[in-house]
């Protein structure tokens, strides 16, 4: 068994947090080995002037919840991995009904993300929604982002369906978590809504130009991100989970239908650090960041929880992990790897904006690093990218699929699909287009924005704090899309 250098890990963790104001929000970095906790660093407070953060401070875990749902699925045996979701949820439309449990857990189901689908209908981040209504609405959507088993693309939608499917089979996720936490003496718990009381919860903070504000969201919290607990809770939960056969199955990546290998398992991703494939996961909710990494054969794990929106928990975890293992995380930023600006595929809804060291794909930004072959690559397995700029085009792979993106010329396609003027409706949502202007929202919340042409019947426009792509596929129908939802269709009123 390799030794862990906890002294080096502590030094690295303290250095990661040293630049933060100790009186503002911060983070906790904690290790665990053979069930024993190793406090590494803690800086900041629950609220400015409030209690100092420590291993017992309670944070929202966000998408770290996903691996716990996967453990629940495997432990309960209620949902066989090869079972289609429609076997437990017969009300699902045919497309999502055919997605298997394993595909939903491994981000291969193509199930559209609920939150981003709501955004495309004009729902704000704070608008409250309930679980039963969301399931009823989601069940009627007979479209997927991609055919199951053809790409790995992040979405919370499959996890929401899995939680409902478990309940139909007699397994309530929150009750399963409570029973497991009670047995281990942990404070981890699942919530239904952001406003539900959570004992000891520290407030999440979002930076503005002048001050911190408190993060919040209104959508019902599914098992994609409903858990909260302390760093000690998460570390001891992992210590108990790692020796179990469920963890080994979760940490084994699921290949695509073609047999192509991926870096995402069942609620766990495999992060490449100094030649090792390290299982773990990250999470983000307004004002919170979370991340963990594991070495199950060595009974070790590393946990980072933060109550500030810019707290790079997964990056901190990776860098501290590398130091703990006696090395450093060598990732050379991509820099000016391609001419900055907008690019789009010849057809369809795939577009991107290139920036130094990064790329934003369908309005989801991903950091890029220099690749051994002279191109650039991403680090996150759930958003795999290997790209290069060749003859002015961006070529390579995204999400395990080949891509070719061409630069968008100024004014490109401004008149290539005339006749957008009018009112457009989708499931009660309504907006108006006049010329190159789109009016979104009602009453005092209405905004008028400019359509930016991408060419070939596609435009971008800003709304709800996002950049949305409009793709026209018939005279009276078009589709709106974001990174995690590409299925919301509008028709002429």
N, C-alpha and C positions, 0 to 999 in steps of 0.2 A: 504494500500500500504506500503510495507516494505521500510524503509529508507536506503539510500545508504550512506556509510561512505566515503565521498570523501577525507577527510583528510587522512584516512588510505590508500586509493587508491593512493593518491599522494605520500605518504611515500614509499609505495611498488614499485611504478613505478620508483621513483628516485633511489631506491636501486637496481632495475634491471639494470639500465643503468650506475650506478656509476663506474663500473669497466672498462668502455670503454674509450679510448682516446678521449677526447673532441675535438681534432683537426682533427680527422679522420671521416670516415662515421659513422652514428649512427642511431637514431630512434626517433620517436615522439609517445607519448602515450596520448590519448585524450578521454575524456568522454563526453557524452551528456545526458541530462535529461530534458524531456518536452521541447525539442527544444533549451535549453540553453547549451552552451559548457562549459566543465570543463577541462582546460589544466592541465595535470598531470605531464608530464615530457617531456623534449626534450634534446637530447645530440648529439653532432657531427655536421658535416658540409656537405654541398652538395658535395664539393670536399675539400681535405686538403687545408687549408688556405682560403677557400671560405666562402660563407654566412652560418651563423648558421641555423640549421634546426629548423622549428617551425610548428605550426598548418597549415600554408599556404603553406608549401613546397610541391611540386608535386612529387609523387612517381608513379611507376607502381604498379597496384593492383594485377596483375597476376590472380590467380584463384578466388580471391574475385569477379571477373567479373561474375562468374557462377550464383550467385544468382540474379544478375541484368538481365541476359538473362532469367532466370526463371520468373522474374517479368514481363518482356516484353512479354513472351509467354502467361502468364495468363491475363495480362492487354489487350493485343490486341485481344485475342480470336481467333487468326488466326489458331492455331494448337490445336485442342481438345486433352486432355491428353491421351485418349484411342486410338487415331488415329495412325496407323502404319506409319512410316516414308516414306514408299514407296508411300503413297497416295499423298504426296507433291513432292516427288523425284522419279518419275517412272523409272529413269535410274538405281536406286540401284539394285544390285544383290539380289536374294531372301532372303538370310540370314539377312543382315542389313535392308532390306525393311520391314521385319516383326516386327522389334523392335518398340515399341510404344514410343510416345513422353514422357510419364511419366517415362518409363524405362530408356530412354536416359538421362533424367534430374536427375534420382535417382541412377546413376551408376550401373544399373542392366541390361543394354542392351547388355553387352559383346562386344560392338563395339571396335575394336582395336584402340589404341592411334596412332594418325598420326605421331607424332614426333618419337616415339620408332619404329614404322614400318619403317620410313625412315632410322633410325639408322641401322636396320637390313639389309638394302640395301646398306649401306656404305655412306649415306649422313652425312656430318659433321654438327655440330650445327650451323655453320655460313653460310652454303649453302642456297642461297635464293630460295624460292619456292613461287608460286602464287596461289591464292584462286581457280581459275577456274580449273587449272591443278590438284591441290590436290583433288578437288571434283571429277573430271573425273576419276582419278586414284583410289580414295577410293571407288567409286561406283562399280568398277569392282571386288572388293575383296569379294568373296562369302563365307567368313568364319568369325566366331566370336570367341572371347576368351572363351566364355561359353554360354550355352543356356540362352536366355533372362529370367530374373526372378529367376535365380537359385543361384546367388551370387551377393554381392556388392563388386566391385573391381574398383578402380579409373582408369579413362581413360578420356582423352579430346576429343576422337573421336566423341562421340555422340553429343557433343555440337557444333562441327564444322558442322555436318549434320543438326542439328536443326537451326543454323543460316541460312544455305542455304535454308532450308524448309520455314522458315519465309519469306525470300526474295521472294521465288516463290509465296507466298500468299500476296505479296505487302507490307510487313513490313521489312524495312531495319533497322537492329539493331542500327547502328551508328546514324541514323537519329532519331530513337526513343529516344536514350540516349541524343542526343543534345536537343531535344524538352523538355524532362523532366528536364534536367539540366538548360535549359534556364528559365523554369517556376520557378524553385527553386533558381535561381541565383547562380548555382554551376559551377565549372570549370571542372567537370568530362567529359572525352571524350574517344571515341574509336579510335584506330589506326589500320591501315592495316599492317604496317611493323614497325619493331624496329627503322628503320632509319627515319620514318616520324617525322617531327618537332612537338614537344610538348612544348608549352610555359612554361618556368619555371621548366622543368623537372630536378630533381637532378640526377646525375649519379649513377648507381648501381656499387657496388664494390665487387670484388671477391678476397679473400685473397690468396696470394702465399707464398712461404717460406720466401721471403724477402720484399715483398711490396704488395700493392693493385693494381689490374688491373680492367679495366672496363668491366662489363658484357655485353653480346650481344647475339643475335640469328638471324638466317636468315629466318626461316620458317614464312610464312604468319601468322599473329596473328588473330586467330578466336575469337568468343565470349566466348571461354573457358578462355581467359586471355588477352583481348585487351584493358582494361580500364586503365586510369591513372587519378590521381587527388590528392588532398591534404587530410590530415587527417580530416580537417574541412569539406571538400566536402563529404567524406564518412560518417562522423558522422551525418551531416544534411540530407543526403540522407536516412540514416537509420531512422532518426527521422520522416521523412515523410512517409517512407514505413511501419514502424511497425504497425500503426493503420489500415492499409488497409487490406481487406480480402485476398488479394494475399499473404501477409506475413504469415497469419495463415495457408493457404494451403501449402505454401512452407515449413513451419516448422513442418509439420506433416509427419513423416517418412512413406515411402512407404513399405508395407510388401512384402516379396518375394511371388512368385506364390504359394508356399506351405502354405502361411499365416503366416510364421515366421516373427516376428518383426525385424526391422533393426533400425539403428540410423542415417539413411540418408534420407532426404526429397527431395525436388526439389531445387537443388542448395544450400541447407543448410544442415549442419550436426548438430546433437544434442550431445553436449559434456557434459559428466557427471561431475559436479563439486559440491562437498559437498552435494550429494543427489539430485541436481537439474539437469534437462536436459536443457541445455542452447543452444539455436540456434546460429549458427555463421558459420564461414568458415575461411580457411587460404589460402595463396597463396605463390608461389615461382617462380621466374624467375631469370636468371643469375644476381646476384648483388642486388636483391630485395627480401624482405619478407614482408608479410602482414597478418593481422588477425583481426577479430572482433567478439564480443559476444553481445547478445541482451537479454533484459528482456522486451518483448513487452507490457505485462500487466502493467508495471511500466514506460513505455516510456523512458527506459534507454538503452544505448549502450556504448561499450568500443571499441576503435580502436587503433591498433598498426601498424605503417608503418616504414619500415627500408630500408636503402640503403646500407646494408652490407649483404653478403651472409650467414654469420653465425648469423645474427640477428634473434633469435628464436621468431618471432612475435606472433605465436599462443601460445607458452609456456608462454611468458610474459603476454599476455592477460589473460590466465587462472589463473595465479598466482595473478595478480592484481585484477581480478574479485573476487577471493576467499576472498582476504583481504577486498575489498569493501563491501562484504556481511558479514563481521564480522568473518571470519574464515581463514583457510589456506588450501592450496591444499595439501592433504596428499596422496602422491604417493611414496611408497617405491620401489626404483629401484630393478629390479629382481636379480641383482648380478650374481653369478655363478649358474644359474638355471639348466644348462645342460652341459655336456662335450663339450667344444668348438670344432668346426670343421664343415665339410660338411655333410649334410643329404639329402636324396632324397626319394621320394615316390617309391614304388616298380616298377611303370611304369609311363609313361607320363612325362611332362615337369616340374613338381613341385619339386624344390630343395630349400635348404636353407643353410645358414651358421650361426651357433650359435656363439655369442660373449657374454661376460659378460654384462648383462643388455639389450641385444638387439638380434634381429634376422634379417638377410637379406634374403628376400624371392624373388627369381627370380631377384636378384640384386637390390631390393628396401629395404632399412633398416628401421626398425621400433623399437622404444624403447619399452621395456617391463617392467612391474611393477608387484609386488607381488599381487596375487589375494586372495580373502578371503578363497577359497577352498584349498589353499596351492600350486596352480599352478602359472602361470604367465599370464598376459593379456596386450593387447595394450590399448591405450587411444583413438585412432582415430576411429570414427565410420565407416569411409570409408575403413578401413583396420583392421576389427575386428579379433582379435586372442585371443583364450583361450587355453593355452597349458600346458603340463607337460611332464616331462621326466619319462618314465616308462620302466623298463627293457632295458635301453639303447636306446629306441625309443622315438621320439617326437610324442605325440598323442594329440588330441583335435580338435579344430575348427579353420579354417582360412576362412575369408570372408563368414562366415555362412555355411561352408561346412566341413564335417568331414575329418580329415587328419591323416595319420600315416607315419612318415618319419623315415627311417633307416640310421644309420651312414654309410658313404662311406669309405670303407677301402682303404688304400694306394694301388694303382695299380689295384683297382677293375675294372674288365671289360675291361682291356686294349686290349684284343683280342676277345671280345664277338661279334663284328660285323665287320668282316674283309671286305676289298674291298672298303673302302672310298677313296682310292687313285684316283685322277683325278681332272677334272675341273667341277665346279658346277655353275649353272646359275639360276637367278630369275629376271624376268622383266628387263633384261639387266645388272644386277649386276653379277659379276663373281669372284670366288676365286678358289684356288687350294689347295688340300690336298695331302700330301705325308707322309706316316707313321703317326707319332703323331704330325706333323707340318701342320699348316694352314697358307697360304699366303693370306693376305687381303690387298686390295688397289692396286693402280697403280702407276708406275713411282716412283718418290722420296717419295710418300706417302705410298708405300707398306711396310707392316710389316709382319714378320713371327712370329707366336705365337705357343705355345704348347697346345695341346688338353689335358685336364684333364678328365679322365674317371669318370663318375658317376655310371657306370654299366648299364646293360640291354639296350645297344644301345644309350647311352646318354653321351655327353661330354660338358665341359665348356671350353671357351676360351676368353681371353681378347681382345677387339677391341673397337674402338671409345670411349675409356674411360669407358667402361662397361664390365660386365661379361655376356656373351651370352651363352645360352644353345642350343646345337645341339641335336635334337632328330630324330633318323632314324626310319622311319616306312615302308620302302620298300627298296629293293636293290638299287634303283636309285632315291629315293626321301627322303628328310628330311626337318624338320621344324626348324627354328630358333626362339627363344623366349626371351623376357624380361618380366618384371612384367606387363606392360600395353599393350603389343602386343605379341600374341602367334600364329600368323597366317601366317607368311612369309615362304613360301615353296621354296626350291631349288630342281632342278633336275639335273641329270648327263648330261653333255654336250656331 
